[in-house]
Amino acid sequence: MQYKFYLKTFLCVAFCLLSSLFLHSQNQINIEDFQKLKFRSVGPAGMSGRITAIDVNLNNTDEIFIGSASGGVWHSLNAGTTWLPIFDKEQTLSIGSVAIDQSNPDVIWVGTGEGNPRNSLNVGNGIFRSLDHGKTWKCMGLEKTKVIHRIKINPQNSNIIYAAAMGSPWGESDDRGIFKTIDGGKHWEKILYINNLTGAADLVMDPENPNKLLVAMWQHKRTPWDFVSGGEGSDLYLTYDGGNSWKKLTEKEGLPKGELGRIGVAIAQSNRNVIYALIEAKENGLYKSEDGGENWKLVSSKNIGNRPFYYSEIYVDPLNENRLYNLWSFVSVSEDGGKTFETIMNYGNNVHPDNHAFWIHPHNSNYMINGNDGGLNITRDGGKNWTYMTNLPVGQFYHINVDNDFPFNIYGGMQDNGSWVGPSAVLKRGGIRNYDWSELYFGDGFDVVPNVKDNRYGYAMSQGGNVVYYDRLTGRNRFVKPVEDDSIPLRFNWNAAIAQDPYRECGVYFGSQYLHYSQDCGRSWEKLSGDLTTNDTTKQHQDISGGLTIDATNAENYTTIISIAPSPLDENMVWVGTDDGNLQLTLDKGKTWKNLSINMQGLPKGSWMAQVTPSSFDKNSAVVVVNNYRRNDFKPYLFSTHDGGKTWKNLVANAGIESFTLSFVQDYLNKNLMLLGTDQGLYVSFDAGEHWQLWNGGGLPRVQISDMVIQKDADALVVGTFGRSIYVLDNLKVLRAIAQNKMVLNEKMAILTDEISGKKLSIKPVDGIRFVAQGDFIGENRSFQPSIPIWIKPEGDTMKNVKVKAKIIDTHEDTIRTFTAELSKGLNFINWNMCVDGVRYPGSKKLKKDEDLPSGYQVLAGRYEAQISLDTIVRKCHITVLDDERFQDENMQYMAQRNAWINLYQTINQATEHYDHLDDMMENITLIESWFTFNQDSIPKEWKEKHKQLKKEINELKALYKMPDDVKGIQRNPENVMSKIGVAQSYIWYPDVLAYNPQLAISEAQVEADRVDKKVDAFIDTKWKDYSEEVEKMKFGLIKSLKKN
């Protein structure tokens, strides 16, 4: 009996598990089938992002590999002219180190997690190796280390690798220190460990003895409200035996007494006994050893940098032991072994500050590469002049926003690169360029809020609550930060919260510890609340943050408001989130407040209320993005309420999401469609958050998704990333269709949306430089043609492409366009260029029965039906064609254009028919010649003469229509039918009234075509008729008749 009970229990549990798995699979889609759903990278790249690692192939120093703080690994084969991202398929794009195996440059090592532990740093997922020059990657372990800042490969045995793990700055962890492998990464041994707050900040290897290493260990910790650099764990360590034993260097060897902080180390390649150490201590100093690290002396304590925790990078010229480069806010160089320094990279030479990575050519030290918060720079003259790489879109956006222009503009603020506005698309050739973006306000950029009625104006911020009301036209930016009106200082977050009042054009909310409101575009403010934070005074000492070296930049401002969300359904309802775990709600525009966080079960205390999204369907519903990684908790949190905050559900508690959450958006038409931005990519739910899956396709890498917004007019999803600038998804309707009815994916063929629109637009020539070669960044432009999303049900991996026939039908039920499309399995798009069937031109290839005509003139604005056929399956949708709103009387002009084209098409058809007759005559002659050759071994002389003369006359007639294909040289304006037709087409290419010039051009084309057509008719009725009769007498039975229409 007991056995039966256990068996029943087992079967019940198994059934439940299988049912759960089945239901889960039913709510998932195969992302591989949706790779054609493209996210467009629109930049910008002119304002790049932090570069953290550089390495160069010494066998070919034009080949460069770089790592960015949160934008992945990039590869150039031509000294920076072009770049390709090569790490986009991996779980993280945060890069701390890149190392090429110089004995075999196909082998590349990457340590993930950047080693600059500022408040906005990104952590990683271990160490990766490529064996095929970066085409594919494999994680080789050390996933828990979070930050790997240095990798050193033994040049005598490349199976021996050292990894310097800094570890997460957000908490205690034993997964830090120096790790070593002797088998190419299969196994790792921790060979130097101090304590759970101390990681490896630097690692150098003796150029002649790879067993000799010098390591800088650094104790540091970051919290949301403080940063402490320094402690008893910070020291310099030396080994001569590859890490089997270590010697700690102390004041006995000449290093500073007391606690140390971050240390940067550099060894001279030209004299390995010379080593430099930049040491953070009670008194920061540059130290030098001239005996290989055994003894040290202070060289300088002046002009050696300003923020040790963020920089501490020094590099020795490989050819000159006394030339030392120091990276800090600027770059300075010493020519006397560190005694004095001169700044070579600063605002004066227009290079972005805040430097983190450096590379010097080992045999030509005039060639150097610099990485900073603004991107990558290269010099070939020893630092006198620098070239900035403007084609690396690795910008770190905190927030993005959009306006209602057509095409709409995108606004956003970037880490250390200001606040900007740029187009989502351009109505000109050449794509989206860097110069299409305009700076609104400098500093660290955050949220930008354009005025809803006039986007010439809006709000832009820099760190710590500095906010201006900008004027895009004149650049007159009015400073509007609220001023404290009592003795209590205002506390603004590094990334302060701001929100447009959806009910008033000049109404805006802004957050300190209070909620401020202005109804006059920032000229005056009123408080709508008391202190909405915990007001924990023990966490309000930002002015002394930094540890051994004060670093008070507003980055640790705490107990502040970080999210504000007015309800789109109730103007008195405002949600407010803080950085210390409070979620406040007012139902009366600030008169009373209620803290709802106590109702959120499973919410870690003090969590960051990063974003609140009130529902546009139900005013009592909202979704709150919560993260807690600043307390070393990297789990995802996404809370939802449907009763005004009384009860909550964590929508991602069991979703299998691998990283913390940052942003969220819900579709405004279908509440089941939700999109979630995380530190490691975009997730989508088609069932209101019940199930989630990673969207790892369509060109969007697994980058941190910091913010998202839907532009409703364009039905586009705009994705702001912290590491890869901005992406736009133009076909949000596809995801909405799946959320509406996922069963549609079971159909053999389906159109995924019933209503599609397109706009006939005039496109300008390119601005600026037309032929830019390969060095410029060009953001992908969008098409404004109707794009029909077609689903072809996958039927196995070996499924072949299918051909479908598309028909466009007008309101008179006339088929105006027919064309064929070849589709692959999964999602496809069929684009219609809004043109009717065109005509063939003289000399063009004759069409077979099922071949498509070329496209013709554009249709009139209006409503059309598209029919897509696959075998016996027919699917339909409606297409609305819109005119270009920039022109008046557009439809009348298109009607005039259409009538002109119809008139011209008659001429073209007649000309083409006559040219076809000439081709047919040539084919007949060739056929007769073949008969003679086959039956009589040669062509009789009299027939040769006849054919020669006929061919000559036929070719002369052909030349009256068009230039021969094999003509030698170039002739711009030949006198023939096609040139006349071409001129006429030029006049009617764009819609306009049919004035005298175009009418005359069409008339001249008609006259010329008619003249030549008559010549062909005369030739057929005389010489060709005589020839045909003569051939008939021979009873060949080979002459093809010439059919005249």
QUIKA-V614017 format. One record per pair of residues at least 24 apart in sequence whose ideal C-beta (glycine too) atoms are under 6 Angstrom apart, sorted by sequence separation. I is the first residue (numbers start at 1). J is the second residue. If there is no record, write none. Layout:
i=I j=J
i=I j=J
//
This chain:
i=70 j=94
i=107 j=131
i=123 j=147
i=159 j=183
i=172 j=196
i=197 j=221
i=214 j=238
i=258 j=282
i=329 j=353
i=331 j=355
i=418 j=442
i=535 j=559
i=581 j=605
i=604 j=628
i=620 j=644
i=636 j=660
i=806 j=830
i=834 j=858
i=980 j=1004
i=981 j=1005
i=159 j=184
i=172 j=197
i=256 j=281
i=329 j=354
i=534 j=559
i=581 j=606
i=636 j=661
i=679 j=704
i=759 j=784
i=834 j=859
i=980 j=1005
i=108 j=134
i=213 j=239
i=234 j=260
i=351 j=377
i=419 j=445
i=533 j=559
i=580 j=606
i=581 j=607
i=583 j=609
i=634 j=660
i=799 j=825
i=68 j=95
i=106 j=133
i=234 j=261
i=236 j=263
i=418 j=445
i=441 j=468
i=465 j=492
i=700 j=727
i=758 j=785
i=67 j=95
i=94 j=122
i=212 j=240
i=231 j=259
i=280 j=308
i=327 j=355
i=416 j=444
i=464 j=492
i=677 j=705
i=758 j=786
i=980 j=1008
i=230 j=259
i=419 j=448
i=579 j=608
i=604 j=633
i=94 j=124
i=145 j=175
i=211 j=241
i=440 j=470
i=756 j=786
i=861 j=891
i=67 j=98
i=144 j=175
i=211 j=242
i=230 j=261
i=327 j=358
i=414 j=445
i=463 j=494
i=465 j=496
i=578 j=609
i=629 j=660
i=677 j=708
i=792 j=823
i=794 j=825
i=977 j=1008
i=92 j=124
i=115 j=147
i=167 j=199
i=229 j=261
i=413 j=445
i=577 j=609
i=794 j=826
i=820 j=852
i=922 j=954
i=977 j=1009
i=65 j=98
i=92 j=125
i=113 j=146
i=166 j=199
i=229 j=262
i=413 j=446
i=627 j=660
i=792 j=825
i=819 j=852
i=921 j=954
i=91 j=125
i=113 j=147
i=115 j=149
i=165 j=199
i=278 j=312
i=482 j=516
i=627 j=661
i=860 j=894
i=113 j=148
i=165 j=200
i=198 j=233
i=351 j=386
i=413 j=448
i=577 j=612
i=977 j=1012
i=127 j=163
i=164 j=200
i=278 j=314
i=412 j=448
i=625 j=661
i=918 j=954
i=73 j=110
i=111 j=148
i=178 j=215
i=411 j=448
i=575 j=612
i=655 j=692
i=752 j=789
i=195 j=233
i=276 j=314
i=300 j=338
i=303 j=341
i=651 j=689
i=790 j=828
i=164 j=203
i=194 j=233
i=299 j=338
i=300 j=339
i=344 j=383
i=411 j=450
i=459 j=498
i=600 j=639
i=625 j=664
i=752 j=791
i=918 j=957
i=111 j=151
i=299 j=339
i=789 j=829
i=790 j=830
i=918 j=958
i=254 j=295
i=255 j=296
i=419 j=460
i=623 j=664
i=750 j=791
i=857 j=898
i=53 j=95
i=109 j=151
i=253 j=295
i=254 j=296
i=318 j=360
i=480 j=522
i=663 j=705
i=787 j=829
i=788 j=830
i=52 j=95
i=55 j=98
i=57 j=100
i=253 j=296
i=254 j=297
i=315 j=358
i=373 j=416
i=482 j=525
i=665 j=708
i=749 j=792
i=53 j=97
i=55 j=99
i=58 j=102
i=218 j=262
i=318 j=362
i=390 j=434
i=532 j=576
i=662 j=706
i=663 j=707
i=787 j=831
i=857 j=901
i=53 j=98
i=55 j=100
i=69 j=114
i=123 j=168
i=140 j=185
i=533 j=578
i=663 j=708
i=665 j=710
i=748 j=793
i=262 j=308
i=319 j=365
i=534 j=580
i=563 j=609
i=785 j=831
i=786 j=832
i=915 j=961
i=90 j=137
i=141 j=188
i=216 j=263
i=261 j=308
i=262 j=309
i=274 j=321
i=399 j=446
i=401 j=448
i=403 j=450
i=513 j=560
i=533 j=580
i=565 j=612
i=567 j=614
i=834 j=881
i=57 j=105
i=86 j=134
i=264 j=312
i=266 j=314
i=268 j=316
i=276 j=324
i=317 j=365
i=398 j=446
i=399 j=447
i=563 j=611
i=568 j=616
i=600 j=648
i=602 j=650
i=785 j=833
i=216 j=265
i=264 j=313
i=266 j=315
i=269 j=318
i=270 j=319
i=446 j=495
i=449 j=498
i=533 j=582
i=563 j=612
i=565 j=614
i=570 j=619
i=596 j=645
i=599 j=648
i=262 j=312
i=264 j=314
i=266 j=316
i=271 j=321
i=288 j=338
i=511 j=561
i=569 j=619
i=96 j=147
i=97 j=148
i=115 j=166
i=152 j=203
i=169 j=220
i=214 j=265
i=270 j=321
i=447 j=498
i=449 j=500
i=613 j=664
i=70 j=122
i=96 j=148
i=97 j=149
i=99 j=151
i=101 j=153
i=117 j=169
i=170 j=222
i=191 j=243
i=286 j=338
i=403 j=455
i=453 j=505
i=469 j=521
i=532 j=584
i=567 j=619
i=611 j=663
i=616 j=668
i=686 j=738
i=730 j=782
i=960 j=1012
i=96 j=149
i=97 j=150
i=150 j=203
i=152 j=205
i=169 j=222
i=268 j=321
i=452 j=505
i=469 j=522
i=511 j=564
i=686 j=739
i=97 j=151
i=99 j=153
i=156 j=210
i=192 j=246
i=617 j=671
i=810 j=864
i=103 j=158
i=238 j=293
i=509 j=564
i=734 j=789
i=129 j=185
i=154 j=210
i=808 j=864
i=809 j=865
i=101 j=158
i=808 j=866
i=75 j=134
i=957 j=1016
i=494 j=554
i=585 j=645
i=807 j=867
i=201 j=262
i=204 j=265
i=494 j=555
i=515 j=576
i=529 j=590
i=52 j=114
i=202 j=264
i=207 j=269
i=528 j=590
i=673 j=735
i=806 j=868
i=180 j=243
i=202 j=265
i=204 j=267
i=494 j=557
i=673 j=736
i=208 j=272
i=493 j=557
i=497 j=561
i=502 j=566
i=529 j=593
i=804 j=868
i=805 j=869
i=207 j=272
i=497 j=562
i=499 j=564
i=206 j=272
i=491 j=557
i=497 j=563
i=502 j=568
i=670 j=736
i=673 j=739
i=804 j=870
i=839 j=905
i=911 j=977
i=493 j=560
i=497 j=564
i=499 j=566
i=672 j=739
i=503 j=571
i=491 j=560
i=493 j=562
i=667 j=736
i=670 j=739
i=839 j=908
i=842 j=911
i=670 j=740
i=839 j=909
i=842 j=912
i=840 j=912
i=843 j=915
i=842 j=915
i=760 j=834
i=758 j=834
i=788 j=866
i=214 j=293
i=229 j=309
i=904 j=984
i=493 j=579
i=900 j=988
i=464 j=554
i=463 j=554
i=897 j=988
i=786 j=879
i=897 j=991
i=900 j=994
i=398 j=495
i=894 j=991
i=896 j=993
i=760 j=858
i=893 j=991
i=896 j=994
i=904 j=1002
i=907 j=1005
i=911 j=1009
i=893 j=992
i=907 j=1006
i=914 j=1013
i=907 j=1009
i=914 j=1016
i=910 j=1013
i=921 j=1024
i=117 j=222
i=927 j=1038
i=924 j=1039
i=924 j=1040
i=842 j=961
i=843 j=962
i=842 j=962
i=920 j=1040
i=749 j=870
i=756 j=877
i=762 j=884
i=920 j=1042
i=754 j=877
i=755 j=878
i=756 j=879
i=757 j=880
i=758 j=881
i=759 j=882
i=761 j=884
i=749 j=873
i=751 j=875
i=760 j=884
i=917 j=1042
i=751 j=877
i=913 j=1045
i=116 j=310
i=116 j=356
i=308 j=549
i=307 j=551
i=280 j=548
i=280 j=549
i=261 j=548
i=120 j=415
i=80 j=378
i=54 j=357
i=56 j=359
i=408 j=711
i=52 j=356
i=53 j=357
i=424 j=728
i=52 j=357
i=54 j=359
i=51 j=357
i=408 j=714
i=400 j=707
i=402 j=709
i=83 j=391
i=398 j=706
i=399 j=707
i=410 j=718
i=412 j=720
i=80 j=389
i=83 j=392
i=397 j=706
i=400 j=709
i=402 j=711
i=225 j=539
i=54 j=369
i=402 j=718
i=410 j=726
i=54 j=371
i=230 j=547
i=227 j=545
i=229 j=547
i=230 j=548
i=400 j=718
i=226 j=545
i=227 j=546
i=228 j=547
i=229 j=548
i=51 j=371
i=400 j=720
i=50 j=373
i=71 j=394
i=397 j=720
i=51 j=376
i=48 j=374
i=68 j=394
i=396 j=722
i=48 j=375
i=396 j=723
i=394 j=723
i=226 j=556
i=395 j=725
i=225 j=556
i=393 j=725
i=225 j=558
i=224 j=558
i=427 j=761
i=427 j=763
i=428 j=764
i=429 j=765
i=430 j=766
i=429 j=766
i=434 j=777
i=46 j=390
i=48 j=392
i=45 j=390
i=49 j=394
i=45 j=391
i=48 j=394
i=49 j=395
i=45 j=392
i=49 j=396
i=431 j=778
i=432 j=779
i=45 j=393
i=47 j=395
i=431 j=779
i=43 j=393
i=431 j=781
i=426 j=781
i=425 j=781
i=425 j=782
i=47 j=417
i=44 j=422
i=391 j=777
i=46 j=434
i=43 j=432
i=45 j=434
i=42 j=432
i=44 j=434
i=44 j=437
i=224 j=630
i=119 j=555
i=170 j=630
i=171 j=632
i=170 j=632
i=168 j=632
i=92 j=680
i=91 j=680
i=93 j=703
i=88 j=701
i=93 j=723
i=70 j=704
i=70 j=722
i=71 j=723
i=70 j=723
i=71 j=724
i=39 j=698
i=27 j=687
i=38 j=698
i=39 j=699
i=37 j=698
i=38 j=699
i=39 j=700
i=35 j=697
i=34 j=697
i=35 j=698
i=27 j=691
i=28 j=693
i=31 j=696
i=31 j=697
i=44 j=725
i=43 j=725
i=42 j=726
i=41 j=727
i=42 j=728
i=39 j=727
i=40 j=728
i=39 j=729
i=82 j=774
i=81 j=774
i=81 j=775
i=37 j=734
i=45 j=777
i=43 j=777
i=43 j=779
i=42 j=779
i=40 j=780
i=33 j=794
i=37 j=827
i=36 j=827
i=33 j=826
i=34 j=827
//
